[in-house]
Structures are given as structure tokens and as C-alpha cells.
Amino acid sequence: MRVPEIREYLKTCSTTTSVLLLGPPGVGKSIAVREFAVEEAGELGLEFIDYNDSYFAEIMGSPERYYVFCDIRLTETEPSDLIGIPRDLDSTVAYKPLTWATVLSKVGHGLLFLDEITNVQRPDIISAAYKIVLERKAGFTKLSDGVRIVAAGNRPEESSVARMLPTPLTSRFHIVEVEPPKVEEWAEWMDKHYSDWDKRILAYLTKFREDFISVPSEPETLENYPTPRTWTSLAVEIARTPEKFMREKICGYVGKAVGGKLLAFLNSKVPDVEELLARPELFRELPLDSQYLSIVLLGNHVERSEKVSMNSVMRFLEVVAEVQGDFIVLFLLAAGSKRKKVFGEIFKRRTKVWDCLKDVGYYSAIM
């Protein structure tokens, strides 16, 4: 299953079915689960709350009003965080219920997200998680039947710290294999969530797709590595980073090897966008890296400007179509909010540009 499909798929699962999402780190599993919870809360007409203990009294006052999303990173927990705190009770010991568990026992709808379940190294944490999944109980507190349990983790071949789960635990999950998103899917997600991100990153990733995800094989490292998550952070921050800190910023997010390639790519010389629109034939003479950058910069220019001549844009795209048809898709992605407007013009004229979109099968996604 692809990451963008997670939200739709979870809707097909009953609220009492525990789901385990397995896929590479940093590809968006956690974000997709939270977005699903927000969407489901809206559909149910409930107020969404990303739980922390400051909301306890408010929720308990009117639990029927809320959809509670509780995110627990299992690698940061102790067993008492999952089963409760032991307290003396006369001559016996009782477990004092946890606030998050109490809330999830009272609300009609919610989602308990158990993140990094395959990265837990402690058997006692795994045992506590097993009880939650098996019995839908945190200690002796039973979760509401309307509260979903979703977990996420990595396969051992995708993360050097991931481990196999005990068979009794996996047998209680509905296990879903999650594939990394495509670069195009990532770009469309970025457009939905960020109004200002550096689309030169899209140009680089379109050319060097192998650098989109590269998880190190060593269990320990002091250098970051490229994943959709780190590319997202870099694309948002690089636009406001002074040139003197550019190397540190880039290498800090995606590592020195990929960072060095990206820096060289960004330093490729490109004509001014107005010059390209006036003399589109210049595009043919550019080196390949400069062509990628030019496409994205021009697409971004079209998105941000209200005075671009669509005739000039189409003349430019006619030249691009003769050089490489896949560049048309990249241009549309870079055009962001103006994508449908440009596509409408392409559809209306039905020239070589339209033929290129049909050849790569992208036109159906736009329509």
C-alpha cells in the first residue's frame, strides 16, 4: 500500500481491528495516521484533540464531544506508562489508572497510535503493548470500542534497530505493508501542507530519485540521511537559509554524500525565467541539471505570478516536449496551485505537450 492510501484504507477497518503499518522510516506513516484521525473526527462531527494531560479535565467533563488522538512513542516509555502506577491500598497493591487510558475508556471515538513498535528493545514494554493490543486494555482500564488501535514500525531490512515481533503479538494485528511515496506524491503533499517550500528540491529528486530514501545500514551514526521527512524539513527551511549556511543546512538534513550532490546541482547556472519565456529555444542548449532547475523555477514563477502570458508558457512547453516529455509532468508539479489552469490550456490546445502527458499516463491524475 502507498502512503497516500493509508487514510482511505483505515476507513475500511472496524474500530476494534488493531492495524500495524510496516514500512521504511520517515516516509509519512505517522502523519498519515494523524491526518486520518483528524478527518474521521470531522466526519463524526466531533472536536479533534491531540491528547496531552492538560486536556484531561476538559475531556472528562464532556467525553461525548471529543475525538481523542493519543500518540505514544513506545521507545520512550516505561511499563508503568502503559499499565498504570502501583499504589498501596491497605494490605494490597492497586494500579492507579493512567489519564490517557481513562480518557480513551470514556470517549466514544478516538485513536491510540503506538509508534516505533518494532524498535522497542525491552521485553517488558513489548509485553505491555501486547496486553493493549490483545485485550484492548491499558492495565485494568478497558478502551472504548470506538477507539482504534494503530501501530507503526519498520522491517529489520529497513532499519538497523528494528527487530521482529513475537508471533502472538503479530497474530493480533492486521498487518499492512506500506511502500514509500513517489517523488510526485511527496511534492503534491508538500503543496497541500506548505505555502512556501523550495521547489528546487523537487527538481533534484526528480533527477536523482535514488536519493529520495537512503537508510544507513549501520545501527549507529552521527550523520543524517535522506528520507521524505528530512527532505520535507530541508525544502521548508532552505528558502530562508543564508548562502553562507547553505552547506551546513543541507548536509545536516540529508548527509554529506547526498548533500554534496545537491549543492552542485543547485549551483547550476540557469537563465532568467523571463528570458526563457521570451526565447524558449534556449532550453535546448542548457546542460541537463540546468534544464531540471529551469523547469521548476519557471513552474514556480507561473504559480506565483498573475501576469504570465499563457501563450508564452505554451510556446516554452512545446520546446520542452521536444526535448523530454517527462519534463512536462515536472513543470505541472512545480506550478502548484496553477496546475489545473495550465493543464486546462494544454488540454484545450491538444499539441505535442498533450501527447507527452498521455504517453506518461499523468493526465488522468490531473483530471
Short mmCIF file of the C-alpha atoms (twelve columns), coordinates in Angstrom:
data_MODEL
# 
_entry.id   MODEL 
# 
loop_
_atom_site.group_PDB 
_atom_site.id 
_atom_site.type_symbol 
_atom_site.label_atom_id 
_atom_site.label_alt_id 
_atom_site.label_comp_id 
_atom_site.label_asym_id 
_atom_site.label_seq_id 
_atom_site.Cartn_x 
_atom_site.Cartn_y 
_atom_site.Cartn_z 
_atom_site.pdbx_PDB_model_num 
ATOM 1   C CA . MET A 1   0.000   0.000   0.000   1 
ATOM 2   C CA . ARG A 2   1.188   3.506   -0.766  1 
ATOM 3   C CA . VAL A 3   1.341   6.152   1.969   1 
ATOM 4   C CA . PRO A 4   -1.374  8.364   0.386   1 
ATOM 5   C CA . GLU A 5   -3.770  5.382   0.555   1 
ATOM 6   C CA . ILE A 6   -3.436  4.823   4.323   1 
ATOM 7   C CA . ARG A 7   -6.209  7.236   5.286   1 
ATOM 8   C CA . GLU A 8   -8.690  5.703   2.859   1 
ATOM 9   C CA . TYR A 9   -7.729  2.169   3.869   1 
ATOM 10  C CA . LEU A 10  -8.152  2.720   7.607   1 
ATOM 11  C CA . LYS A 11  -11.774 3.690   6.956   1 
ATOM 12  C CA . THR A 12  -12.396 0.123   5.757   1 
ATOM 13  C CA . CYS A 13  -11.220 -1.352  9.088   1 
ATOM 14  C CA . SER A 14  -13.535 -1.767  12.063  1 
ATOM 15  C CA . THR A 15  -12.710 0.309   15.138  1 
ATOM 16  C CA . THR A 16  -11.817 -2.849  17.113  1 
ATOM 17  C CA . THR A 17  -9.336  -4.133  14.498  1 
ATOM 18  C CA . SER A 18  -5.738  -3.382  15.508  1 
ATOM 19  C CA . VAL A 19  -3.671  -2.330  12.491  1 
ATOM 20  C CA . LEU A 20  0.132   -2.495  12.164  1 
ATOM 21  C CA . LEU A 21  1.705   -0.354  9.416   1 
ATOM 22  C CA . LEU A 22  5.123   -1.641  8.364   1 
ATOM 23  C CA . GLY A 23  7.359   0.470   6.142   1 
ATOM 24  C CA . PRO A 24  10.614  2.435   5.873   1 
ATOM 25  C CA . PRO A 25  11.320  5.187   8.426   1 
ATOM 26  C CA . GLY A 26  10.468  8.774   7.597   1 
ATOM 27  C CA . VAL A 27  8.037   8.075   4.748   1 
ATOM 28  C CA . GLY A 28  4.945   9.587   6.388   1 
ATOM 29  C CA . LYS A 29  3.186   6.719   8.185   1 
ATOM 30  C CA . SER A 30  2.713   8.703   11.401  1 
ATOM 31  C CA . ILE A 31  1.478   11.802  9.588   1 
ATOM 32  C CA . ALA A 32  -0.982  9.740   7.541   1 
ATOM 33  C CA . VAL A 33  -2.443  8.165   10.701  1 
ATOM 34  C CA . ARG A 34  -2.890  11.558  12.365  1 
ATOM 35  C CA . GLU A 35  -4.475  13.009  9.221   1 
ATOM 36  C CA . PHE A 36  -6.878  10.075  9.151   1 
ATOM 37  C CA . ALA A 37  -7.842  10.766  12.773  1 
ATOM 38  C CA . VAL A 38  -8.461  14.457  12.042  1 
ATOM 39  C CA . GLU A 39  -10.572 13.528  9.016   1 
ATOM 40  C CA . GLU A 40  -12.589 10.907  10.899  1 
ATOM 41  C CA . ALA A 41  -13.260 13.345  13.750  1 
ATOM 42  C CA . GLY A 42  -14.633 15.850  11.246  1 
ATOM 43  C CA . GLU A 43  -16.849 13.239  9.606   1 
ATOM 44  C CA . LEU A 44  -18.257 12.286  13.024  1 
ATOM 45  C CA . GLY A 45  -18.864 15.923  13.929  1 
ATOM 46  C CA . LEU A 46  -16.522 15.695  16.926  1 
ATOM 47  C CA . GLU A 47  -13.829 18.055  18.166  1 
ATOM 48  C CA . PHE A 48  -10.370 16.615  17.492  1 
ATOM 49  C CA . ILE A 49  -7.893  16.664  20.377  1 
ATOM 50  C CA . ASP A 50  -4.251  15.634  20.121  1 
ATOM 51  C CA . TYR A 51  -4.049  14.396  23.678  1 
ATOM 52  C CA . ASN A 52  -1.836  15.579  26.478  1 
ATOM 53  C CA . ASP A 53  -2.678  15.623  30.179  1 
ATOM 54  C CA . SER A 54  -3.684  19.301  30.155  1 
ATOM 55  C CA . TYR A 55  -6.874  18.254  28.309  1 
ATOM 56  C CA . PHE A 56  -7.882  15.612  30.889  1 
ATOM 57  C CA . ALA A 57  -10.413 17.632  32.890  1 
ATOM 58  C CA . GLU A 58  -11.929 19.220  29.773  1 
ATOM 59  C CA . ILE A 59  -12.466 15.873  28.056  1 
ATOM 60  C CA . MET A 60  -13.793 14.120  31.149  1 
ATOM 61  C CA . GLY A 61  -16.341 16.910  31.583  1 
ATOM 62  C CA . SER A 62  -18.000 16.083  28.249  1 
ATOM 63  C CA . PRO A 63  -16.335 12.997  26.697  1 
ATOM 64  C CA . GLU A 64  -19.087 12.645  24.092  1 
ATOM 65  C CA . ARG A 65  -17.933 15.885  22.409  1 
ATOM 66  C CA . TYR A 66  -14.416 14.761  21.552  1 
ATOM 67  C CA . TYR A 67  -12.382 12.546  19.266  1 
ATOM 68  C CA . VAL A 68  -9.108  11.897  21.088  1 
ATOM 69  C CA . PHE A 69  -5.873  11.065  19.283  1 
ATOM 70  C CA . CYS A 70  -3.244  9.656   21.658  1 
ATOM 71  C CA . ASP A 71  0.269   9.282   20.212  1 
ATOM 72  C CA . ILE A 72  2.635   7.081   22.236  1 
ATOM 73  C CA . ARG A 73  6.197   6.502   21.049  1 
ATOM 74  C CA . LEU A 74  6.990   3.147   22.586  1 
ATOM 75  C CA . THR A 75  10.753  3.651   22.521  1 
ATOM 76  C CA . GLU A 76  10.292  6.489   25.029  1 
ATOM 77  C CA . THR A 77  8.048   4.678   27.510  1 
ATOM 78  C CA . GLU A 78  8.357   2.685   30.720  1 
ATOM 79  C CA . PRO A 79  5.992   -0.220  31.507  1 
ATOM 80  C CA . SER A 80  4.196   1.998   34.039  1 
ATOM 81  C CA . ASP A 81  3.374   4.408   31.196  1 
ATOM 82  C CA . LEU A 82  1.291   1.642   29.617  1 
ATOM 83  C CA . ILE A 83  -0.191  -0.336  32.532  1 
ATOM 84  C CA . GLY A 84  -0.524  2.241   35.324  1 
ATOM 85  C CA . ILE A 85  1.236   3.160   38.560  1 
ATOM 86  C CA . PRO A 86  1.241   0.698   41.503  1 
ATOM 87  C CA . ARG A 87  -0.070  2.173   44.773  1 
ATOM 88  C CA . ASP A 88  -0.528  0.733   48.284  1 
ATOM 89  C CA . LEU A 89  -4.156  0.009   49.104  1 
ATOM 90  C CA . ASP A 90  -4.386  -1.201  52.711  1 
ATOM 91  C CA . SER A 91  -2.712  -4.616  52.598  1 
ATOM 92  C CA . THR A 92  -2.762  -4.893  48.794  1 
ATOM 93  C CA . VAL A 93  -1.385  -3.078  45.763  1 
ATOM 94  C CA . ALA A 94  -3.598  -1.468  43.136  1 
ATOM 95  C CA . TYR A 95  -2.642  0.069   39.809  1 
ATOM 96  C CA . LYS A 96  -3.703  3.676   39.548  1 
ATOM 97  C CA . PRO A 97  -5.211  4.208   36.056  1 
ATOM 98  C CA . LEU A 98  -3.372  6.403   33.580  1 
ATOM 99  C CA . THR A 99  -5.019  9.633   32.449  1 
ATOM 100 C CA . TRP A 100 -4.737  8.800   28.727  1 
ATOM 101 C CA . ALA A 101 -6.234  5.355   29.272  1 
ATOM 102 C CA . THR A 102 -9.055  6.770   31.394  1 
ATOM 103 C CA . VAL A 103 -9.870  9.263   28.647  1 
ATOM 104 C CA . LEU A 104 -9.856  6.560   25.949  1 
ATOM 105 C CA . SER A 105 -12.183 4.455   28.097  1 
ATOM 106 C CA . LYS A 106 -14.767 7.257   28.268  1 
ATOM 107 C CA . VAL A 107 -14.818 8.856   24.806  1 
ATOM 108 C CA . GLY A 108 -16.985 7.360   22.109  1 
ATOM 109 C CA . HIS A 109 -14.348 7.699   19.390  1 
ATOM 110 C CA . GLY A 110 -10.579 8.089   19.190  1 
ATOM 111 C CA . LEU A 111 -7.314  6.552   18.070  1 
ATOM 112 C CA . LEU A 112 -4.401  5.176   20.079  1 
ATOM 113 C CA . PHE A 113 -1.234  5.289   17.992  1 
ATOM 114 C CA . LEU A 114 1.645   3.053   19.118  1 
ATOM 115 C CA . ASP A 115 4.636   4.322   17.162  1 
ATOM 116 C CA . GLU A 116 8.033   2.617   16.648  1 
ATOM 117 C CA . ILE A 117 6.731   -0.703  17.957  1 
ATOM 118 C CA . THR A 118 9.438   -2.696  16.133  1 
ATOM 119 C CA . ASN A 119 12.239  -0.534  17.566  1 
ATOM 120 C CA . VAL A 120 11.495  -1.406  21.200  1 
ATOM 121 C CA . GLN A 121 14.359  -3.381  22.729  1 
ATOM 122 C CA . ARG A 122 12.781  -4.087  26.130  1 
ATOM 123 C CA . PRO A 123 10.646  -7.250  26.520  1 
ATOM 124 C CA . ASP A 124 8.592   -5.670  29.338  1 
ATOM 125 C CA . ILE A 125 7.468   -2.849  27.025  1 
ATOM 126 C CA . ILE A 126 6.550   -5.364  24.325  1 
ATOM 127 C CA . SER A 127 4.550   -7.345  26.908  1 
ATOM 128 C CA . ALA A 128 2.640   -4.234  27.969  1 
ATOM 129 C CA . ALA A 129 1.934   -3.358  24.323  1 
ATOM 130 C CA . TYR A 130 0.798   -6.946  23.748  1 
ATOM 131 C CA . LYS A 131 -1.808  -6.593  26.510  1 
ATOM 132 C CA . ILE A 132 -3.142  -3.365  24.989  1 
ATOM 133 C CA . VAL A 133 -3.491  -4.942  21.547  1 
ATOM 134 C CA . LEU A 134 -4.743  -8.327  22.738  1 
ATOM 135 C CA . GLU A 135 -7.239  -7.228  25.392  1 
ATOM 136 C CA . ARG A 136 -7.726  -3.555  24.438  1 
ATOM 137 C CA . LYS A 137 -6.735  -2.741  27.996  1 
ATOM 138 C CA . ALA A 138 -4.099  -0.445  29.482  1 
ATOM 139 C CA . GLY A 139 -3.516  -2.188  32.787  1 
ATOM 140 C CA . PHE A 140 -7.048  -2.791  34.026  1 
ATOM 141 C CA . THR A 141 -8.612  0.071   32.050  1 
ATOM 142 C CA . LYS A 142 -10.552 -1.099  29.007  1 
ATOM 143 C CA . LEU A 143 -10.563 1.151   25.962  1 
ATOM 144 C CA . SER A 144 -13.830 2.197   24.379  1 
ATOM 145 C CA . ASP A 145 -14.943 0.069   21.428  1 
ATOM 146 C CA . GLY A 146 -14.938 3.220   19.329  1 
ATOM 147 C CA . VAL A 147 -11.208 3.782   19.902  1 
ATOM 148 C CA . ARG A 148 -8.946  2.447   17.168  1 
ATOM 149 C CA . ILE A 149 -5.504  0.976   17.850  1 
ATOM 150 C CA . VAL A 150 -2.955  1.601   15.110  1 
ATOM 151 C CA . ALA A 151 0.753   0.819   15.396  1 
ATOM 152 C CA . ALA A 152 3.667   1.606   13.096  1 
ATOM 153 C CA . GLY A 153 7.117   0.149   12.701  1 
ATOM 154 C CA . ASN A 154 9.937   -0.794  10.348  1 
ATOM 155 C CA . ARG A 155 11.137  -4.095  8.992   1 
ATOM 156 C CA . PRO A 156 14.661  -5.136  10.054  1 
ATOM 157 C CA . GLU A 157 15.929  -4.619  6.494   1 
ATOM 158 C CA . GLU A 158 14.646  -1.012  6.622   1 
ATOM 159 C CA . SER A 159 16.030  -0.001  9.997   1 
ATOM 160 C CA . SER A 160 19.171  -1.230  11.732  1 
ATOM 161 C CA . VAL A 161 17.448  -1.041  15.136  1 
ATOM 162 C CA . ALA A 162 14.201  -2.786  14.136  1 
ATOM 163 C CA . ARG A 163 13.500  -6.265  15.430  1 
ATOM 164 C CA . MET A 164 10.967  -8.985  14.767  1 
ATOM 165 C CA . LEU A 165 7.862   -9.042  16.970  1 
ATOM 166 C CA . PRO A 166 6.689   -12.063 18.977  1 
ATOM 167 C CA . THR A 167 4.325   -14.245 16.974  1 
ATOM 168 C CA . PRO A 168 1.422   -13.887 19.474  1 
ATOM 169 C CA . LEU A 169 1.648   -10.105 19.101  1 
ATOM 170 C CA . THR A 170 1.760   -10.041 15.301  1 
ATOM 171 C CA . SER A 171 -1.140  -12.502 15.131  1 
ATOM 172 C CA . ARG A 172 -3.339  -9.925  16.860  1 
ATOM 173 C CA . PHE A 173 -2.604  -7.258  14.266  1 
ATOM 174 C CA . HIS A 174 -3.930  -6.702  10.796  1 
ATOM 175 C CA . ILE A 175 -0.531  -6.088  9.145   1 
ATOM 176 C CA . VAL A 176 -0.282  -3.654  6.228   1 
ATOM 177 C CA . GLU A 177 2.857   -3.320  4.120   1 
ATOM 178 C CA . VAL A 178 3.497   0.357   3.362   1 
ATOM 179 C CA . GLU A 179 5.552   1.401   0.348   1 
ATOM 180 C CA . PRO A 180 7.462   4.688   0.206   1 
ATOM 181 C CA . PRO A 181 5.680   7.529   -1.604  1 
ATOM 182 C CA . LYS A 182 6.771   8.530   -5.070  1 
ATOM 183 C CA . VAL A 183 8.549   11.855  -5.506  1 
ATOM 184 C CA . GLU A 184 5.452   13.207  -7.280  1 
ATOM 185 C CA . GLU A 185 3.197   12.156  -4.383  1 
ATOM 186 C CA . TRP A 186 5.557   13.836  -1.931  1 
ATOM 187 C CA . ALA A 187 5.501   17.041  -3.995  1 
ATOM 188 C CA . GLU A 188 1.712   17.127  -4.094  1 
ATOM 189 C CA . TRP A 189 1.593   16.557  -0.321  1 
ATOM 190 C CA . MET A 190 4.043   19.430  0.162   1 
ATOM 191 C CA . ASP A 191 1.810   21.739  -1.870  1 
ATOM 192 C CA . LYS A 192 -1.158  20.885  0.351   1 
ATOM 193 C CA . HIS A 193 0.690   21.499  3.612   1 
ATOM 194 C CA . TYR A 194 3.206   24.272  2.879   1 
ATOM 195 C CA . SER A 195 2.619   27.508  1.018   1 
ATOM 196 C CA . ASP A 196 6.329   28.275  0.732   1 
ATOM 197 C CA . TRP A 197 8.803   25.487  0.056   1 
ATOM 198 C CA . ASP A 198 11.828  25.379  -2.218  1 
ATOM 199 C CA . LYS A 199 10.838  23.501  -5.353  1 
ATOM 200 C CA . ARG A 200 14.423  23.206  -6.474  1 
ATOM 201 C CA . ILE A 201 14.427  20.180  -4.156  1 
ATOM 202 C CA . LEU A 202 11.719  18.677  -6.380  1 
ATOM 203 C CA . ALA A 203 13.923  19.221  -9.423  1 
ATOM 204 C CA . TYR A 204 16.818  17.418  -7.745  1 
ATOM 205 C CA . LEU A 205 14.695  14.487  -6.561  1 
ATOM 206 C CA . THR A 206 13.104  14.089  -9.977  1 
ATOM 207 C CA . LYS A 207 16.543  13.632  -11.498 1 
ATOM 208 C CA . PHE A 208 18.144  11.681  -8.615  1 
ATOM 209 C CA . ARG A 209 15.260  9.520   -7.430  1 
ATOM 210 C CA . GLU A 210 17.615  7.075   -5.773  1 
ATOM 211 C CA . ASP A 211 18.393  9.779   -3.184  1 
ATOM 212 C CA . PHE A 212 14.786  10.144  -2.019  1 
ATOM 213 C CA . ILE A 213 15.266  7.418   0.619   1 
ATOM 214 C CA . SER A 214 18.621  6.033   1.672   1 
ATOM 215 C CA . VAL A 215 18.652  4.437   5.133   1 
ATOM 216 C CA . PRO A 216 22.139  3.666   6.528   1 
ATOM 217 C CA . SER A 217 22.978  0.035   7.204   1 
ATOM 218 C CA . GLU A 218 24.895  0.794   10.402  1 
ATOM 219 C CA . PRO A 219 22.927  0.724   13.688  1 
ATOM 220 C CA . GLU A 220 24.619  3.917   14.899  1 
ATOM 221 C CA . THR A 221 25.620  7.092   13.071  1 
ATOM 222 C CA . LEU A 222 26.311  10.757  13.667  1 
ATOM 223 C CA . GLU A 223 25.182  11.785  10.195  1 
ATOM 224 C CA . ASN A 224 21.641  12.312  8.985   1 
ATOM 225 C CA . TYR A 225 20.276  10.528  5.926   1 
ATOM 226 C CA . PRO A 226 17.666  11.275  3.257   1 
ATOM 227 C CA . THR A 227 14.037  10.288  3.805   1 
ATOM 228 C CA . PRO A 228 10.830  12.071  2.780   1 
ATOM 229 C CA . ARG A 229 10.771  13.504  6.311   1 
ATOM 230 C CA . THR A 230 14.240  15.070  6.083   1 
ATOM 231 C CA . TRP A 231 13.580  16.321  2.536   1 
ATOM 232 C CA . THR A 232 10.408  17.985  3.831   1 
ATOM 233 C CA . SER A 233 12.287  19.818  6.585   1 
ATOM 234 C CA . LEU A 234 15.036  20.862  4.178   1 
ATOM 235 C CA . ALA A 235 12.626  22.084  1.483   1 
ATOM 236 C CA . VAL A 236 10.834  24.271  4.024   1 
ATOM 237 C CA . GLU A 237 13.942  25.689  5.698   1 
ATOM 238 C CA . ILE A 238 16.328  26.119  2.781   1 
ATOM 239 C CA . ALA A 239 14.324  29.024  1.341   1 
ATOM 240 C CA . ARG A 240 15.159  31.170  4.375   1 
ATOM 241 C CA . THR A 241 18.748  29.982  4.878   1 
ATOM 242 C CA . PRO A 242 21.560  32.467  4.103   1 
ATOM 243 C CA . GLU A 243 24.033  31.294  1.489   1 
ATOM 244 C CA . LYS A 244 26.898  31.075  3.994   1 
ATOM 245 C CA . PHE A 245 24.991  28.418  5.970   1 
ATOM 246 C CA . MET A 246 23.660  26.501  2.978   1 
ATOM 247 C CA . ARG A 247 26.155  23.623  3.120   1 
ATOM 248 C CA . GLU A 248 25.591  23.076  6.833   1 
ATOM 249 C CA . LYS A 249 21.826  23.171  6.415   1 
ATOM 250 C CA . ILE A 250 21.768  20.728  3.508   1 
ATOM 251 C CA . CYS A 251 24.286  18.238  4.899   1 
ATOM 252 C CA . GLY A 252 22.647  18.468  8.309   1 
ATOM 253 C CA . TYR A 253 19.421  17.090  6.874   1 
ATOM 254 C CA . VAL A 254 20.463  14.655  4.134   1 
ATOM 255 C CA . GLY A 255 24.114  13.837  4.905   1 
ATOM 256 C CA . LYS A 256 27.364  14.804  3.240   1 
ATOM 257 C CA . ALA A 257 27.239  12.484  0.224   1 
ATOM 258 C CA . VAL A 258 23.769  13.459  -0.982  1 
ATOM 259 C CA . GLY A 259 24.252  16.995  0.326   1 
ATOM 260 C CA . GLY A 260 27.325  17.483  -1.856  1 
ATOM 261 C CA . LYS A 261 25.409  16.362  -4.945  1 
ATOM 262 C CA . LEU A 262 22.530  18.676  -4.106  1 
ATOM 263 C CA . LEU A 263 24.823  21.678  -3.629  1 
ATOM 264 C CA . ALA A 264 26.441  21.102  -7.016  1 
ATOM 265 C CA . PHE A 265 23.011  20.762  -8.589  1 
ATOM 266 C CA . LEU A 266 21.717  23.987  -7.019  1 
ATOM 267 C CA . ASN A 267 24.770  25.859  -8.289  1 
ATOM 268 C CA . SER A 268 23.917  25.026  -11.905 1 
ATOM 269 C CA . LYS A 269 23.525  28.191  -13.959 1 
ATOM 270 C CA . VAL A 270 20.070  28.856  -15.381 1 
ATOM 271 C CA . PRO A 271 18.673  31.715  -17.492 1 
ATOM 272 C CA . ASP A 272 16.238  34.207  -16.047 1 
ATOM 273 C CA . VAL A 273 12.639  32.938  -16.312 1 
ATOM 274 C CA . GLU A 274 11.581  35.970  -18.362 1 
ATOM 275 C CA . GLU A 275 14.364  35.244  -20.828 1 
ATOM 276 C CA . LEU A 276 13.259  31.615  -21.102 1 
ATOM 277 C CA . LEU A 277 9.694   32.674  -21.828 1 
ATOM 278 C CA . ALA A 278 10.879  35.173  -24.442 1 
ATOM 279 C CA . ARG A 279 13.382  32.754  -26.023 1 
ATOM 280 C CA . PRO A 280 12.241  29.186  -25.228 1 
ATOM 281 C CA . GLU A 281 14.745  27.705  -27.666 1 
ATOM 282 C CA . LEU A 282 17.445  28.487  -25.063 1 
ATOM 283 C CA . PHE A 283 16.179  25.481  -23.127 1 
ATOM 284 C CA . ARG A 284 17.643  23.071  -25.685 1 
ATOM 285 C CA . GLU A 285 21.160  24.392  -25.105 1 
ATOM 286 C CA . LEU A 286 21.179  24.019  -21.308 1 
ATOM 287 C CA . PRO A 287 23.028  21.215  -19.504 1 
ATOM 288 C CA . LEU A 288 20.715  18.580  -18.032 1 
ATOM 289 C CA . ASP A 289 20.923  19.854  -14.426 1 
ATOM 290 C CA . SER A 290 20.091  23.356  -15.614 1 
ATOM 291 C CA . GLN A 291 17.117  22.024  -17.567 1 
ATOM 292 C CA . TYR A 292 15.690  20.419  -14.451 1 
ATOM 293 C CA . LEU A 293 16.154  23.618  -12.472 1 
ATOM 294 C CA . SER A 294 14.733  25.802  -15.238 1 
ATOM 295 C CA . ILE A 295 11.564  23.722  -15.459 1 
ATOM 296 C CA . VAL A 296 10.914  24.007  -11.721 1 
ATOM 297 C CA . LEU A 297 11.802  27.686  -11.476 1 
ATOM 298 C CA . LEU A 298 9.508   28.534  -14.368 1 
ATOM 299 C CA . GLY A 299 6.683   26.413  -12.960 1 
ATOM 300 C CA . ASN A 300 7.066   28.158  -9.624  1 
ATOM 301 C CA . HIS A 301 7.093   31.524  -11.417 1 
ATOM 302 C CA . VAL A 302 3.800   30.671  -13.121 1 
ATOM 303 C CA . GLU A 303 2.268   29.740  -9.760  1 
ATOM 304 C CA . ARG A 304 3.303   32.973  -8.054  1 
ATOM 305 C CA . SER A 305 2.684   35.487  -10.841 1 
ATOM 306 C CA . GLU A 306 -0.681  36.808  -12.019 1 
ATOM 307 C CA . LYS A 307 0.669   38.322  -15.244 1 
ATOM 308 C CA . VAL A 308 2.276   35.393  -17.056 1 
ATOM 309 C CA . SER A 309 1.200   35.039  -20.676 1 
ATOM 310 C CA . MET A 310 -0.228  31.557  -21.203 1 
ATOM 311 C CA . ASN A 311 0.794   31.781  -24.860 1 
ATOM 312 C CA . SER A 312 4.414   32.254  -23.783 1 
ATOM 313 C CA . VAL A 313 4.163   29.340  -21.361 1 
ATOM 314 C CA . MET A 314 2.752   27.073  -24.067 1 
ATOM 315 C CA . ARG A 315 5.492   28.071  -26.532 1 
ATOM 316 C CA . PHE A 316 8.058   27.152  -23.897 1 
ATOM 317 C CA . LEU A 317 6.347   23.803  -23.157 1 
ATOM 318 C CA . GLU A 318 6.309   22.980  -26.886 1 
ATOM 319 C CA . VAL A 319 10.103  23.184  -26.865 1 
ATOM 320 C CA . VAL A 320 10.269  21.162  -23.630 1 
ATOM 321 C CA . ALA A 321 8.069   18.443  -25.127 1 
ATOM 322 C CA . GLU A 322 10.541  18.005  -27.968 1 
ATOM 323 C CA . VAL A 323 13.443  17.635  -25.525 1 
ATOM 324 C CA . GLN A 324 11.928  15.282  -22.919 1 
ATOM 325 C CA . GLY A 325 8.263   14.576  -22.301 1 
ATOM 326 C CA . ASP A 326 8.694   13.791  -18.589 1 
ATOM 327 C CA . PHE A 327 9.667   17.418  -18.015 1 
ATOM 328 C CA . ILE A 328 6.033   18.405  -18.629 1 
ATOM 329 C CA . VAL A 329 4.979   16.470  -15.520 1 
ATOM 330 C CA . LEU A 330 7.711   18.176  -13.500 1 
ATOM 331 C CA . PHE A 331 6.521   21.571  -14.750 1 
ATOM 332 C CA . LEU A 332 2.933   20.844  -13.678 1 
ATOM 333 C CA . LEU A 333 4.077   19.735  -10.240 1 
ATOM 334 C CA . ALA A 334 6.098   22.928  -9.853  1 
ATOM 335 C CA . ALA A 335 3.112   25.027  -10.945 1 
ATOM 336 C CA . GLY A 336 1.301   24.015  -7.739  1 
ATOM 337 C CA . SER A 337 -1.989  25.910  -7.378  1 
ATOM 338 C CA . LYS A 338 -1.911  26.902  -11.071 1 
ATOM 339 C CA . ARG A 339 -1.528  23.281  -12.161 1 
ATOM 340 C CA . LYS A 340 -5.129  22.788  -13.248 1 
ATOM 341 C CA . LYS A 341 -5.171  26.084  -15.117 1 
ATOM 342 C CA . VAL A 342 -2.067  25.123  -17.116 1 
ATOM 343 C CA . PHE A 343 -3.416  21.628  -17.665 1 
ATOM 344 C CA . GLY A 344 -6.678  23.096  -18.979 1 
ATOM 345 C CA . GLU A 345 -4.722  25.108  -21.520 1 
ATOM 346 C CA . ILE A 346 -2.755  22.011  -22.552 1 
ATOM 347 C CA . PHE A 347 -5.971  20.027  -22.915 1 
ATOM 348 C CA . LYS A 348 -7.626  22.772  -24.971 1 
ATOM 349 C CA . ARG A 349 -4.756  23.063  -27.470 1 
ATOM 350 C CA . ARG A 350 -4.031  19.316  -27.819 1 
ATOM 351 C CA . THR A 351 -0.498  19.814  -29.146 1 
ATOM 352 C CA . LYS A 352 2.667   17.789  -28.605 1 
ATOM 353 C CA . VAL A 353 2.559   18.760  -24.939 1 
ATOM 354 C CA . TRP A 354 -0.736  16.927  -24.523 1 
ATOM 355 C CA . ASP A 355 0.684   13.881  -26.303 1 
ATOM 356 C CA . CYS A 356 3.573   13.809  -23.822 1 
ATOM 357 C CA . LEU A 357 1.185   13.763  -20.865 1 
ATOM 358 C CA . LYS A 358 -0.790  10.916  -22.407 1 
ATOM 359 C CA . ASP A 359 2.417   8.970   -23.013 1 
ATOM 360 C CA . VAL A 360 3.497   9.156   -19.358 1 
ATOM 361 C CA . GLY A 361 -0.043  8.498   -18.090 1 
ATOM 362 C CA . TYR A 362 -0.133  11.590  -15.899 1 
ATOM 363 C CA . TYR A 363 -3.113  13.359  -17.441 1 
ATOM 364 C CA . SER A 364 -5.609  11.097  -15.631 1 
ATOM 365 C CA . ALA A 365 -4.208  12.108  -12.229 1 
ATOM 366 C CA . ILE A 366 -4.733  15.789  -13.032 1 
ATOM 367 C CA . MET A 367 -8.290  15.283  -14.281 1 
# 
